[in-house]
């Protein structure tokens, strides 16, 4: 009887599995719905290095012209304005992880495929790692020095114009000391939106169904602070906006949202960084807050998938890797698309 089998590292099997790994991992990546290839997305996907060599991407920014211009028959020659441009860059690097079985006898004892569970485990690991990297970048988590957790690039602290400290404090240490008076509240979103609109350059909002929106990620402790705030015009305002807005909000940035306030769609995430103990950094994002890139031969399959047999074929090892990079966008030493809101954030009752 003739049978057809696809063994370890069969070319067709490898291609299918690594494509499936990336697709499923990205579905589980919490920030996937905020990623896109155009410059209107909070996290812009850069394709520059997918078709050729190189390990660094450079992104340019042209500032708006500010000159007064010349009226009537005034002389324009000699009154021209020079373009002002800035740039930021980041690297891509390979990151890999692997799973290895103890042997065929161990596999015999369990009612599942070690190979399939290895794929699922690596899928979950990659989803977590991509999210962790982007949140550490966006939140300026300089406490995390291992670039394997920061998108293969070092993090930078929030620039002075791009961080808001609760109740007008001057540092996170001061916020931590003030504790209860600095718990998250809606007025902090108002302050962050004000900063976003008045910074130079202004933080561009995201277009959602023709409307300008920002996105804000807050920790569950900060969500609790909002929900339990009994002052007038707090959580109830979010609930009203959420119910009114759901009629036409088909954009994925509304999926799983807590609600909306002052043109800001709110989402909760446990990955909000705590650089200072007891102080959570809520993250308000506009367009091009961060960039994400993959390397050559990582598209469309995106990831490498390698299976190897060890100990005379008794043990199966599976590895998955990707050449990628992620970074918060910073031009002229200023964060480009993000405002950090530093508030006291601890469990209810503390």
C-alpha positions in Angstrom: 0.0 0.0 0.0 1.4 3.5 -0.9 1.1 6.3 1.7 2.0 9.9 1.6 3.8 11.4 4.6 5.4 14.7 5.4 8.3 14.3 7.7 10.4 16.6 9.8 11.4 19.8 8.0 9.5 18.9 4.8 9.6 22.1 2.7 5.8 22.2 2.3 5.1 21.5 5.9 7.6 24.1 7.1 6.2 26.8 4.9 2.6 26.1 6.0 3.5 25.9 9.7 5.6 29.1 9.9 2.9 31.0 8.0 0.2 29.7 10.4 2.4 30.5 13.4 2.7 34.2 12.4 -0.9 34.6 11.4 -2.2 33.0 14.6 0.4 34.8 16.8 -0.6 38.1 15.3 -4.3 37.4 15.9 -3.5 36.9 19.6 -1.2 39.9 19.8 -3.3 42.5 21.6 -1.9 45.5 19.7 -2.4 44.0 16.3 -5.6 46.0 15.7 -3.5 49.2 16.2 -0.9 48.3 13.5 -1.1 49.3 9.9 1.2 50.1 6.9 0.1 53.7 6.5 1.2 56.7 8.6 -2.2 57.1 10.2 -1.8 54.0 12.3 -0.7 54.2 16.0 1.9 51.5 15.2 3.2 51.8 11.6 4.5 48.6 9.9 7.7 49.3 8.0 8.5 47.1 5.0 11.8 48.7 4.0 14.0 45.7 4.9 11.7 42.8 3.8 13.1 42.7 0.2 16.8 43.5 0.7 19.8 43.5 3.0 20.3 45.8 6.0 19.6 45.9 9.7 18.6 49.5 10.3 15.6 51.6 9.2 15.7 55.4 9.1 12.5 57.4 9.2 12.4 61.1 8.3 10.1 63.9 9.5 9.6 67.3 7.8 8.3 70.0 10.0 5.6 72.4 8.9 6.7 75.7 7.3 6.3 78.6 9.6 7.3 81.7 7.6 4.8 84.6 7.0 5.2 84.6 3.2 5.3 87.7 1.0 2.2 89.7 0.1 1.5 91.7 -3.0 4.6 92.6 -5.1 6.9 92.2 -2.2 10.3 90.6 -3.0 10.2 86.9 -2.4 13.8 86.3 -3.4 15.9 86.3 -0.3 12.9 85.6 1.9 12.7 81.8 1.3 12.4 79.4 4.2 14.6 76.5 4.7 13.1 73.1 5.3 13.5 71.7 8.7 13.8 67.9 8.9 14.6 65.4 11.6 15.1 61.6 11.6 14.9 58.6 13.8 16.2 55.1 13.2 16.0 51.6 14.7 17.5 48.2 14.1 16.1 44.8 13.4 17.6 41.6 14.9 16.8 37.9 15.1 15.0 36.5 18.1 14.4 32.8 18.4 12.9 30.4 20.9 12.4 26.6 20.9 10.7 23.6 22.5 12.2 20.2 22.8 10.5 16.9 23.8 12.0 14.6 26.4 11.6 11.6 24.1 9.1 9.3 22.4 8.2 7.5 25.7 7.2 10.8 27.3 5.1 11.6 24.2 3.5 8.2 24.5 2.1 9.1 27.9 0.1 12.1 26.9 -3.0 12.3 24.7 -1.8 15.2 22.5 0.8 16.0 19.8 4.0 17.5 21.3 4.7 19.0 17.8 1.3 20.7 17.8 1.6 21.9 21.4 5.0 23.2 20.7 3.6 25.3 17.9 0.8 26.6 20.1 3.2 27.4 22.9 5.6 29.3 20.6 2.6 31.1 19.1 1.5 32.3 22.6 5.1 33.2 23.4 5.5 35.3 20.3 2.2 37.1 20.8 3.2 38.0 24.4 6.7 39.1 23.3 5.5 41.4 20.6 2.9 43.1 22.9 5.5 43.4 25.7 8.1 44.9 23.4 5.7 47.6 22.1 4.3 48.5 25.5 7.8 48.9 26.9 8.7 51.1 24.0 5.6 53.3 24.1 5.7 53.7 27.9 9.5 54.5 27.8 10.2 51.6 30.2 14.0 52.3 30.7 13.9 49.9 33.7 13.9 47.0 31.2 17.4 46.9 29.7 17.1 43.6 27.9 16.3 44.4 24.3 14.7 41.0 23.8 11.8 42.5 25.7 11.9 45.9 24.0 11.7 45.1 20.3 15.4 44.6 19.9 16.0 48.3 20.5 16.7 50.2 23.7 13.9 52.2 25.2 14.0 55.9 25.8 12.4 57.7 28.7 9.4 60.0 27.9 10.5 63.4 26.7 9.6 66.3 29.1 6.8 67.6 26.9 5.3 64.2 26.5 4.6 63.1 30.1 1.9 64.3 32.4 2.2 63.7 36.2 -1.0 63.4 38.2 -2.1 66.5 40.1 0.7 68.6 38.7 3.5 66.7 40.4 7.0 67.0 39.0 8.1 63.3 39.2 6.9 59.8 39.5 8.4 59.5 43.0 6.2 62.5 44.1 3.2 60.8 42.5 3.9 57.6 44.5 4.2 59.6 47.8 0.9 61.4 47.2 -0.8 58.0 46.6 -4.6 58.3 46.8 -4.9 61.8 45.6 -3.1 60.8 42.3 -5.3 57.9 41.3 -6.4 57.9 37.6 -9.3 60.2 36.7 -10.9 61.7 33.5 -9.3 65.1 34.0 -5.9 63.5 33.3 -7.1 62.4 29.9 -8.2 66.0 29.3 -4.7 67.2 30.2 -3.1 64.6 27.9 -5.3 65.5 25.0 -4.4 69.2 25.6 -0.7 68.3 25.4 -1.2 66.2 22.3 -2.9 69.0 20.5 -0.6 71.8 21.6 2.8 70.1 21.4 5.1 71.1 18.5 4.8 69.1 16.4 1.2 68.3 17.3 0.4 64.6 17.9 -1.7 63.7 14.9 -4.9 61.8 15.8 -6.0 58.6 14.1 -8.7 58.8 11.5 -11.7 56.5 12.4 -14.6 56.7 10.0 -13.6 60.2 9.1 -13.3 61.3 12.8 -10.2 62.3 14.7 -9.5 59.9 17.7 -6.7 59.1 20.1 -6.2 55.8 21.8 -5.3 55.5 25.5 -4.1 52.3 27.2 -4.6 52.1 31.0 -3.8 49.5 33.6 -6.6 47.6 35.3 -5.7 49.4 38.6 -6.3 52.7 36.8 -9.6 51.3 35.4 -10.7 50.5 39.0 -9.8 54.0 40.1 -12.1 55.4 37.3 -15.0 53.0 38.1 -14.9 53.7 41.9 -14.6 57.5 41.5 -17.8 58.9 42.9 -17.2 62.5 41.8 -19.6 64.1 39.3 -18.9 63.4 35.6 -16.5 60.5 35.9 -17.1 56.9 34.8 -20.7 57.6 33.8 -19.5 59.9 31.1 -17.5 57.1 29.5 -20.4 54.7 29.7 -22.7 57.2 28.0 -20.2 57.9 25.2 -19.7 54.1 24.7 -23.4 53.5 24.3 -23.8 56.4 21.9 -20.8 55.6 19.9 -21.3 51.9 19.2 -23.9 52.6 16.6 -21.3 53.4 13.9 -17.9 52.4 15.4 -16.8 49.6 13.1 -13.1 50.3 13.4 -11.1 47.5 15.1 -9.7 50.1 17.6 -13.2 49.9 19.3 -13.0 46.2 19.7 -12.7 45.4 23.4 -12.7 49.1 24.3 -13.8 50.3 27.7 -15.5 53.3 26.1 -14.7 56.7 24.8 -14.1 60.1 26.4 -13.1 63.4 24.9 -12.3 61.8 21.5 -10.1 59.1 23.2 -10.9 55.4 22.9 -9.9 53.7 26.2 -8.5 50.2 26.5 -7.2 48.3 29.5 -4.0 46.3 29.5 -1.9 44.6 32.2 1.3 45.4 30.2 1.3 49.1 31.1 4.8 49.6 32.5 5.6 50.5 36.1 9.0 52.1 36.0 8.6 53.6 39.5 6.9 51.4 42.1 3.2 52.0 42.5 3.1 54.4 39.5 1.5 53.2 36.3 2.1 54.8 33.0 -1.1 55.1 31.0 -0.3 55.6 27.3 -2.2 58.0 25.0 -1.3 57.4 21.3 -1.8 59.2 18.1 -0.6 58.3 14.6 2.9 56.9 14.2 3.5 56.5 17.9 5.8 53.5 17.2 7.1 51.5 14.3 7.4 47.8 13.7 9.5 46.1 11.0 10.5 42.6 9.9 13.5 41.6 7.9 14.4 39.9 4.6 12.8 36.6 4.0 10.3 37.2 6.8 7.4 37.9 4.5 4.9 36.7 3.6 5.8 33.7 5.8 7.2 36.0 8.4 8.8 33.5 10.7 11.4 30.7 10.5 10.2 27.2 11.6 12.8 24.5 12.1 12.3 21.0 13.4 15.2 18.7 14.4 15.5 15.2 15.8 18.0 14.5 18.6 19.3 11.4 20.3 19.0 9.1 17.3 15.6 10.4 16.4 14.1 10.0 19.9 13.6 13.7 20.8 11.9 16.3 18.7 13.0 19.9 18.9 11.0 22.8 17.3 12.2 26.4 17.0 10.5 29.5 15.8 12.3 32.8 15.0 11.8 36.2 13.5 14.0 39.1 12.4 12.2 42.1 13.6 12.4 45.4 15.4 10.1 47.9 17.2 10.7 51.4 18.5 8.8 54.4 19.8 9.2 57.3 17.3 11.4 60.1 18.6 12.3 63.2 16.5 14.6 66.0 17.7 14.7 64.4 21.1 10.9 64.5 21.5 8.4 61.7 21.5 6.4 62.0 18.3 3.1 60.3 18.8 2.6 59.4 22.5 1.8 61.1 25.8 2.4 59.2 29.1 0.1 59.8 32.0 1.8 58.9 35.3 -0.7 58.1 38.1 -0.8 56.2 41.4 -1.9 52.7 40.5 -2.4 50.0 43.1 -5.1 47.3 43.8 -8.4 48.4 45.3 -8.1 49.4 48.9 -4.4 50.2 48.8 
